Amino acid sequence: MSKFNEKSTFEEVLNTPEGKEIARKHLGSLLDRPSVGMMKNKSLVELRNMIPLPPIKKKFSAMIDELLTLN
């Protein structure tokens, strides 16, 4: 499995099978929204800090936590 860190971009995550699977698991259909696509150049730490809405922030945080624990 690939390792991700807080500096990994969302695009790097989505370009790996395991990253995309984890993103789909946590974000579901949100992943297909254009607004989420515009975040691809953001690092995982930036993503965690930029999402203001609690329900969506919770989904992104759970995804990021899982990505950062991959070995």
C-alpha contacts under 8 A as a table, 3 or more apart, distances in Angstrom:
res1	aa1	res2	aa2	distance
1	M	18	E	7.15
1	M	70	L	7.01
1	M	71	N	6.36
2	S	16	T	7.82
2	S	18	E	7.65
2	S	70	L	7.14
2	S	71	N	7.04
3	K	67	L	7.70
3	K	68	L	7.25
3	K	70	L	5.83
3	K	71	N	5.92
4	F	7	K	7.90
4	F	8	S	5.83
4	F	13	V	7.53
4	F	67	L	6.16
4	F	68	L	5.55
4	F	70	L	7.22
5	N	8	S	5.36
5	N	44	L	7.53
5	N	67	L	7.85
5	N	68	L	5.66
6	E	43	S	6.43
6	E	44	L	5.00
6	E	45	V	5.08
6	E	68	L	7.33
7	K	43	S	5.10
7	K	44	L	6.17
7	K	45	V	6.73
8	S	12	E	6.36
8	S	13	V	7.20
8	S	43	S	5.29
8	S	44	L	6.01
9	T	12	E	5.18
9	T	13	V	6.53
9	T	40	K	6.53
9	T	41	N	5.80
9	T	42	K	5.31
9	T	43	S	4.03
9	T	44	L	5.92
10	F	13	V	5.05
10	F	14	L	6.24
10	F	39	M	6.98
10	F	40	K	4.73
10	F	41	N	6.35
10	F	42	K	5.98
10	F	43	S	6.01
10	F	44	L	6.27
11	E	14	L	5.02
11	E	15	N	6.08
11	E	40	K	4.57
11	E	41	N	6.25
11	E	42	K	7.96
12	E	15	N	5.14
12	E	16	T	6.88
13	V	16	T	5.75
13	V	19	G	4.64
13	V	20	K	6.32
14	L	17	P	7.33
14	L	19	G	5.49
14	L	20	K	4.52
14	L	23	A	7.41
15	N	19	G	7.19
15	N	20	K	6.84
16	T	19	G	5.17
16	T	20	K	6.02
17	P	20	K	5.25
17	P	21	E	6.10
18	E	21	E	5.05
18	E	22	I	6.22
19	G	22	I	5.22
19	G	23	A	6.12
19	G	67	L	6.97
20	K	23	A	5.01
20	K	24	R	6.02
21	E	24	R	5.16
21	E	25	K	6.10
22	I	25	K	5.01
22	I	26	H	6.33
22	I	63	M	6.49
22	I	66	E	7.56
22	I	67	L	7.30
23	A	26	H	5.37
23	A	27	L	5.72
23	A	28	G	7.48
23	A	31	L	7.39
23	A	63	M	6.09
24	R	27	L	5.21
24	R	28	G	4.75
24	R	29	S	7.52
24	R	31	L	6.58
25	K	28	G	5.78
26	H	59	K	5.70
26	H	60	F	7.16
26	H	62	A	7.03
26	H	63	M	5.66
27	L	30	L	5.30
27	L	31	L	5.75
27	L	59	K	6.22
27	L	60	F	7.14
27	L	63	M	7.80
28	G	31	L	5.99
29	S	32	D	5.52
29	S	33	R	7.29
30	L	33	R	5.42
30	L	36	V	7.00
31	L	36	V	6.08
31	L	37	G	7.33
32	D	36	V	7.18
32	D	37	G	7.34
33	R	36	V	5.46
33	R	37	G	6.54
34	P	37	G	4.90
34	P	38	M	6.35
35	S	38	M	5.23
35	S	39	M	7.00
36	V	39	M	5.33
36	V	40	K	7.35
37	G	40	K	5.67
38	M	41	N	7.42
39	M	42	K	5.46
39	M	47	L	7.56
42	K	46	E	5.88
42	K	47	L	6.22
43	S	46	E	5.12
43	S	47	L	6.23
44	L	47	L	5.01
44	L	48	R	6.26
44	L	64	I	6.54
45	V	48	R	5.18
45	V	49	N	6.41
46	E	49	N	5.17
46	E	50	M	6.01
47	L	50	M	5.27
47	L	51	I	6.44
47	L	60	F	7.51
48	R	51	I	6.25
48	R	57	K	6.97
48	R	60	F	6.55
48	R	61	S	5.96
48	R	64	I	7.59
49	N	52	P	7.82
51	I	54	P	7.95
51	I	56	I	7.08
51	I	57	K	5.32
52	P	56	I	7.89
52	P	57	K	6.47
53	L	56	I	5.60
53	L	57	K	5.77
54	P	57	K	4.93
54	P	58	K	5.97
55	P	58	K	5.27
55	P	59	K	6.64
56	I	59	K	5.12
56	I	60	F	6.31
57	K	60	F	5.13
57	K	61	S	5.96
58	K	61	S	5.10
58	K	62	A	6.12
59	K	62	A	5.23
59	K	63	M	6.23
60	F	63	M	5.06
60	F	64	I	6.09
61	S	64	I	5.07
61	S	65	D	6.01
62	A	65	D	5.13
62	A	66	E	6.25
63	M	66	E	5.25
63	M	67	L	6.19
64	I	67	L	5.02
64	I	68	L	6.10
65	D	68	L	5.28
65	D	69	T	6.44
66	E	69	T	5.29
66	E	70	L	6.69
67	L	70	L	5.56
